[in-house]
Amino acid sequence: MNSFVGLCRREWLEHRGGFLWAPASVAAVIVVAVVLVLMIGQLDMARVDLDLDLSEAAGSDVELRIEGEDTSILDLVDGWLANHEWTDEELSAHLSGLLRGVAEPFHYVYFIVLVFVLLGALHDDRKDRTVLFWKSMPVTDAETVLSKLVTGVWVAPAATIATILAVQIFLLTVISGLAATRETLSIWPIWANSGLFIGLVELLVGYLIQGLWALPLYGWLLFVSAAVNRLPFLWALLAPAALVALEALVGLTSAARNFIHDHLGFRALPRGHGGEDTLVHAATGLGDSIALFATADLWAGIAVGAAFLAGTVHLRRTKNEI
Amino acid sequence: MTLVQAQGLSKRFGDVQALDGFDLTVEPGQIVGLIGPNGSGKTTALKAILGLSRLDGGNIQAFGLDPFKQRPDLMRRTAYIADTGILPRWMRIRDLLAFVASVNPAFDRGRAEGALANTEIRPEKKVGTLSKGMTVQLHLAIVLAVNAELLVLDEPTLGLDILYRQRFYDALLNDYFAEQRAILVTTHEVREIEHILTQVVFIDRGRTRLHLGTEELAASFAKVVANAERSDALRAMNPLAERRSLRGREFIFQGANRQALAECGEVSTPSLPELFTAVMEERR
């Protein structure tokens, strides 16, 4: 067990750059965007004040003042906050939708990083010839392959989830701040109805189950990583594409196409409001994620993923060099 | 207990018969040099011993284990340097030592750190910042801190300058080698390891050509330098090899009577490089 933890730590050390900085970059973009919006809002408010000064000095200046009012985002927020009596249900729907929505770009970025980490996992060390050093350690190839899967799929999301949580807290703080300055809404209901905590549980459980749901994909990526000597990305993409094309050509079934399409989706992760997405399925909540365990789809996916992983371990035992 | 016992190993890669009936034994207390030209099957043989590849035929045991099936168990008792100077460049030395300590209970981290304390290698540095020579020092420090009974080295000094080569072998003899331990080392540069070997194994085209203890060398082989008139008499005695040298003609004999040879010319014991050339040329 100690050695498995050591292997996972090794994986984390190698890829923490991607797993930490990718979500941090997304967070930075969101925070900067929010701060810019607030600043522009403040600027426009200031311009309104300035206009008023000017109009006192020069007599009249109507045009400029209208322009200032039109672009003030904070005025819009004011309207949103003030001209409405917010019930707890409405607050909850809006805020939890917002928090889930802000988490979405993190899911995508994590997914992209993970795809490249898994494709490189059993390929890069053969390419730079360090594989023989790793193989001089008393660990089985099965442990090695599993440590790469577990670290990427079930350990690394911790960084993404922590970053999402930080951004969500930041957003709620900003909203609370706006509410406080305008005295139209008290702060407590905002936090109480935000769904921040249940959202965190959704993310933790969601990522846990998402890893199982997407196991055929992750198993496939590791398999390609161990199998090919060049261009793993191309192989990972082209082989399933060829399968789907062949299936369409024969025209008897569309099982492979449906299977691949389904399991590419973030089926276990909740998405923000905005309704149906035709491209990927998503969970509507915690219960929906957990309910996946009752579906044959999940177990079929786990079986396919396990088969790929078994093949990966087999390849890893004999293929050492490129 | 015999550490490595290999009999009739065969392995084919496509059209190439990399191993073709290769035999090898390694006993405790031996330093075995596996010597052969490039492409002779040295690395394939080592990989079979280390459980890195599946064989097509033959029997192999290391510590009584099947290397391919029981590689993790084997790696608790065996250390190897497959490619010196190739360590993960992205890793900090401190993290690398911590990693080895976490996966290998036989690794004495304090000992490795102690060995590195005398060098310019700082634990907070990344492996990628080290020179080739320093990387080899690091690799050796790691390997020597593993309490392994068998140390396998594949071309360990390839690409090193002479100073590091010397230090490398000095460290092996002083810090690692002991009665219960053994070293198996491959090279195509016989001269470099000649003086430290207790056994030599010549391999060519995947087959063991010669396996003998270096102390048997004088008893088994003789070199005769003779002038042209005596050459025919020597040729009649079935030499392994013959070549022209500055001092006349040189013949290498296996198992010949030295007194008989002495009548034809000046008899001495061939050096390993001379013997290697003779054995390799004999088949041609």
HADDOCK unambig.tbl for C-alpha pairs under 7 A between the chains (distance, minus, plus):
assign (segid A and resid 2 and name CA) (segid B and resid 102 and name CA) 6.25 0.50 0.50
assign (segid A and resid 3 and name CA) (segid B and resid 102 and name CA) 5.29 0.50 0.50
assign (segid A and resid 3 and name CA) (segid B and resid 103 and name CA) 4.16 0.50 0.50
assign (segid A and resid 6 and name CA) (segid B and resid 99 and name CA) 5.78 0.50 0.50
assign (segid A and resid 6 and name CA) (segid B and resid 102 and name CA) 5.19 0.50 0.50
assign (segid A and resid 6 and name CA) (segid B and resid 103 and name CA) 6.16 0.50 0.50
assign (segid A and resid 10 and name CA) (segid B and resid 99 and name CA) 6.68 0.50 0.50
assign (segid A and resid 129 and name CA) (segid B and resid 86 and name CA) 6.86 0.50 0.50
assign (segid A and resid 130 and name CA) (segid B and resid 86 and name CA) 5.88 0.50 0.50
assign (segid A and resid 130 and name CA) (segid B and resid 87 and name CA) 5.69 0.50 0.50
assign (segid A and resid 130 and name CA) (segid B and resid 88 and name CA) 6.06 0.50 0.50
assign (segid A and resid 132 and name CA) (segid B and resid 82 and name CA) 6.26 0.50 0.50
assign (segid A and resid 133 and name CA) (segid B and resid 87 and name CA) 6.75 0.50 0.50
assign (segid A and resid 136 and name CA) (segid B and resid 75 and name CA) 6.26 0.50 0.50
assign (segid A and resid 136 and name CA) (segid B and resid 79 and name CA) 6.66 0.50 0.50
assign (segid A and resid 136 and name CA) (segid B and resid 80 and name CA) 6.24 0.50 0.50
assign (segid A and resid 137 and name CA) (segid B and resid 75 and name CA) 6.08 0.50 0.50
assign (segid A and resid 137 and name CA) (segid B and resid 103 and name CA) 6.86 0.50 0.50
assign (segid A and resid 137 and name CA) (segid B and resid 104 and name CA) 6.63 0.50 0.50
assign (segid A and resid 138 and name CA) (segid B and resid 72 and name CA) 4.08 0.50 0.50
assign (segid A and resid 138 and name CA) (segid B and resid 73 and name CA) 6.47 0.50 0.50
assign (segid A and resid 138 and name CA) (segid B and resid 75 and name CA) 4.68 0.50 0.50
assign (segid A and resid 138 and name CA) (segid B and resid 76 and name CA) 5.60 0.50 0.50
assign (segid A and resid 138 and name CA) (segid B and resid 103 and name CA) 6.72 0.50 0.50
assign (segid A and resid 138 and name CA) (segid B and resid 104 and name CA) 6.16 0.50 0.50
assign (segid A and resid 139 and name CA) (segid B and resid 72 and name CA) 5.07 0.50 0.50
assign (segid A and resid 139 and name CA) (segid B and resid 103 and name CA) 6.93 0.50 0.50
assign (segid A and resid 140 and name CA) (segid B and resid 72 and name CA) 5.67 0.50 0.50
assign (segid A and resid 317 and name CA) (segid B and resid 52 and name CA) 6.80 0.50 0.50
assign (segid A and resid 318 and name CA) (segid B and resid 52 and name CA) 6.10 0.50 0.50
assign (segid A and resid 318 and name CA) (segid B and resid 53 and name CA) 5.16 0.50 0.50
assign (segid A and resid 318 and name CA) (segid B and resid 54 and name CA) 6.89 0.50 0.50
